[in-house]
Amino acid sequence: MSGLVPGLKGSAQTEVVFENTAAAVGSGALEVFATPSMIALMEKAALESVQPFLEEGQGTVGTELNVSHLAATPVGMTVRAESELTEIDGRMLRFKVEAWAGEELIGRGTHQRCVVFNERFLAKALAKKG
């Protein structure tokens, strides 16, 4: 985890299309950017910001998310998520996250990820299948 320091920033963006609307993902009836889609974009911004600083075979998994979805965004607009690493506590990484549609803040909150060894994590998850 060499090089990981508070203040590290990340971003990710997507265009709002029918497939990432509330109507398509089942979180609502309207064709506007879905809260689950916004959350996934926020997580992507955070995970991609730290991945280059992890050891080979390591990754991160989301463990906590507390966000507010503040405004609706229609099909055709671009949404940009931004993350900032605010705290490192052992393997736990905490982020401030925001989502923007143009100049409008449409979501904000906090996110936590845990650094894992990918193969070990997946093996443990698959063992639950019996």
Residue pairs with C-beta under 8 A, 6 or more apart in sequence:
1 53
1 54
1 55
1 58
1 88
1 115
2 53
3 52
3 53
4 50
4 53
4 54
4 85
4 88
4 93
5 85
5 88
6 85
6 86
6 87
6 88
7 84
7 85
8 49
8 50
8 53
8 84
8 85
9 49
9 82
9 83
9 84
9 85
10 45
10 46
10 47
10 48
10 49
10 50
10 82
10 83
10 84
11 45
11 49
11 80
11 81
11 82
11 83
12 41
12 44
12 45
12 48
12 80
12 81
13 41
13 78
13 79
13 80
13 81
14 20
14 37
14 41
14 78
14 79
15 76
15 77
15 78
15 79
16 32
16 33
16 73
16 74
16 75
16 76
16 77
16 78
16 79
16 101
17 75
18 24
18 31
18 75
19 25
20 33
20 34
20 37
21 30
21 31
21 32
21 33
21 34
21 37
21 75
22 28
22 29
22 30
22 31
22 32
22 33
22 34
22 35
23 29
23 30
23 31
24 31
24 34
25 34
25 36
25 37
27 34
27 35
27 36
28 34
28 35
30 72
31 74
31 75
32 72
32 73
32 74
32 75
33 72
33 73
33 74
33 77
33 79
33 101
33 106
35 69
35 107
38 67
38 69
38 79
38 81
38 99
38 106
38 107
39 65
39 67
41 79
41 81
41 99
42 65
42 67
42 81
42 83
42 97
42 98
42 99
42 107
42 109
42 111
43 62
43 65
43 111
43 113
44 81
45 81
45 82
45 83
45 97
46 60
46 83
46 85
46 93
46 95
46 97
46 111
46 113
47 59
47 60
47 62
47 113
49 83
49 85
50 60
50 85
50 93
50 113
51 59
51 60
54 60
54 115
57 117
57 118
57 119
58 115
58 116
58 117
58 118
59 115
59 116
59 118
59 121
60 93
60 113
60 114
60 115
60 116
61 113
61 114
61 116
61 121
62 111
62 112
62 113
63 92
63 112
63 113
63 114
64 110
64 111
64 112
65 109
65 110
65 111
65 112
66 109
66 110
66 111
67 97
67 107
67 108
67 109
67 110
67 111
68 107
68 108
68 109
69 106
69 107
70 105
70 106
70 107
70 108
71 101
71 104
71 105
71 106
72 106
73 79
73 101
73 106
77 101
77 102
78 101
78 102
79 99
79 100
79 101
79 106
80 99
80 100
80 101
81 97
81 98
81 99
81 100
81 107
82 97
82 98
82 99
82 100
83 95
83 96
83 97
83 111
84 95
84 96
84 97
85 93
85 94
85 95
86 94
86 95
86 96
86 110
87 93
87 94
88 94
91 114
91 115
91 116
92 112
92 113
92 114
92 115
93 112
93 113
93 114
93 115
94 110
94 111
94 112
95 110
95 111
95 112
95 113
96 108
96 109
96 110
97 107
97 108
97 109
97 110
97 111
98 105
98 107
98 108
99 105
99 106
99 107
99 108
100 106
